[in-house]
C-alpha cells in the first residue's frame, strides 16, 4: 500500500524535544519535496517546515524558526522534523506530505502552501505540557 507514515509523536514537557519521522511505505519519495504541517484543535492546518527533493534547501515557519529543523535521509526513505524547546502552543497533530507532482524539480516558496502537496500521512499527535 502506498502511504506516508508519521511516527515519533507523544507527550513531552515544555522545553523538551522530539523527533518526528515520516517514512514512505510502498514507494520512494526520493525526488519529491516533503513538508510538515500541523493542526491544533479548532484551527486550520498550518505550515511548519518543508525540504526540497535533494535536501539542499528548506523552509521553516517563523513560529518555529530556531527551534525546529527538517532533514531527510533518502537512503532510508525518511524525512525528519527535529523539534526542540517545545512550547504548549506546539501541541497539535503533525502531518507530513509529499509533492509528487514535481520529480526532482519545482522547488520554490510555494512549498510553504498546503496546496502544493498531494499525498498525506495520517498524522501523529504531539502534546506539550506546561
Secondary structure as a PSIPRED ss2 file (coil, helix, strand):
# PSIPRED VFORMAT (PSIPRED V4.0)

   1 X C   1.000  0.000  0.000
   2 X C   1.000  0.000  0.000
   3 X E   0.000  0.000  1.000
   4 X E   0.000  0.000  1.000
   5 X E   0.000  0.000  1.000
   6 X E   0.000  0.000  1.000
   7 X E   0.000  0.000  1.000
   8 X C   1.000  0.000  0.000
   9 X C   1.000  0.000  0.000
  10 X E   0.000  0.000  1.000
  11 X E   0.000  0.000  1.000
  12 X E   0.000  0.000  1.000
  13 X E   0.000  0.000  1.000
  14 X C   1.000  0.000  0.000
  15 X C   1.000  0.000  0.000
  16 X C   1.000  0.000  0.000
  17 X C   1.000  0.000  0.000
  18 X E   0.000  0.000  1.000
  19 X E   0.000  0.000  1.000
  20 X E   0.000  0.000  1.000
  21 X E   0.000  0.000  1.000
  22 X E   0.000  0.000  1.000
  23 X E   0.000  0.000  1.000
  24 X E   0.000  0.000  1.000
  25 X E   0.000  0.000  1.000
  26 X C   1.000  0.000  0.000
  27 X C   1.000  0.000  0.000
  28 X C   1.000  0.000  0.000
  29 X C   1.000  0.000  0.000
  30 X C   1.000  0.000  0.000
  31 X C   1.000  0.000  0.000
  32 X C   1.000  0.000  0.000
  33 X E   0.000  0.000  1.000
  34 X E   0.000  0.000  1.000
  35 X E   0.000  0.000  1.000
  36 X E   0.000  0.000  1.000
  37 X E   0.000  0.000  1.000
  38 X E   0.000  0.000  1.000
  39 X E   0.000  0.000  1.000
  40 X C   1.000  0.000  0.000
  41 X C   1.000  0.000  0.000
  42 X C   1.000  0.000  0.000
  43 X C   1.000  0.000  0.000
  44 X C   1.000  0.000  0.000
  45 X C   1.000  0.000  0.000
  46 X E   0.000  0.000  1.000
  47 X E   0.000  0.000  1.000
  48 X E   0.000  0.000  1.000
  49 X E   0.000  0.000  1.000
  50 X E   0.000  0.000  1.000
  51 X E   0.000  0.000  1.000
  52 X C   1.000  0.000  0.000
  53 X C   1.000  0.000  0.000
  54 X C   1.000  0.000  0.000
  55 X C   1.000  0.000  0.000
  56 X C   1.000  0.000  0.000
  57 X C   1.000  0.000  0.000
  58 X E   0.000  0.000  1.000
  59 X E   0.000  0.000  1.000
  60 X E   0.000  0.000  1.000
  61 X C   1.000  0.000  0.000
  62 X C   1.000  0.000  0.000
  63 X C   1.000  0.000  0.000
  64 X C   1.000  0.000  0.000
  65 X C   1.000  0.000  0.000
  66 X C   1.000  0.000  0.000
  67 X C   1.000  0.000  0.000
  68 X E   0.000  0.000  1.000
  69 X E   0.000  0.000  1.000
  70 X E   0.000  0.000  1.000
  71 X E   0.000  0.000  1.000
  72 X E   0.000  0.000  1.000
  73 X E   0.000  0.000  1.000
  74 X C   1.000  0.000  0.000
  75 X C   1.000  0.000  0.000
  76 X C   1.000  0.000  0.000
  77 X C   1.000  0.000  0.000
  78 X E   0.000  0.000  1.000
  79 X E   0.000  0.000  1.000
  80 X E   0.000  0.000  1.000
  81 X E   0.000  0.000  1.000
  82 X E   0.000  0.000  1.000
  83 X E   0.000  0.000  1.000
  84 X C   1.000  0.000  0.000
  85 X C   1.000  0.000  0.000
  86 X C   1.000  0.000  0.000
  87 X C   1.000  0.000  0.000
  88 X H   0.000  1.000  0.000
  89 X H   0.000  1.000  0.000
  90 X H   0.000  1.000  0.000
  91 X C   1.000  0.000  0.000
  92 X E   0.000  0.000  1.000
  93 X E   0.000  0.000  1.000
  94 X E   0.000  0.000  1.000
  95 X E   0.000  0.000  1.000
  96 X E   0.000  0.000  1.000
  97 X E   0.000  0.000  1.000
  98 X E   0.000  0.000  1.000
  99 X E   0.000  0.000  1.000
 100 X C   1.000  0.000  0.000
 101 X C   1.000  0.000  0.000
 102 X C   1.000  0.000  0.000
 103 X C   1.000  0.000  0.000
 104 X C   1.000  0.000  0.000
 105 X C   1.000  0.000  0.000
 106 X C   1.000  0.000  0.000
 107 X C   1.000  0.000  0.000
 108 X C   1.000  0.000  0.000
 109 X H   0.000  1.000  0.000
 110 X H   0.000  1.000  0.000
 111 X H   0.000  1.000  0.000
 112 X H   0.000  1.000  0.000
 113 X C   1.000  0.000  0.000
 114 X H   0.000  1.000  0.000
 115 X H   0.000  1.000  0.000
 116 X H   0.000  1.000  0.000
 117 X C   1.000  0.000  0.000
 118 X C   1.000  0.000  0.000
 119 X E   0.000  0.000  1.000
 120 X E   0.000  0.000  1.000
 121 X C   1.000  0.000  0.000
 122 X C   1.000  0.000  0.000
 123 X C   1.000  0.000  0.000
 124 X E   0.000  0.000  1.000
 125 X E   0.000  0.000  1.000
 126 X E   0.000  0.000  1.000
 127 X E   0.000  0.000  1.000
 128 X E   0.000  0.000  1.000
 129 X E   0.000  0.000  1.000
 130 X C   1.000  0.000  0.000
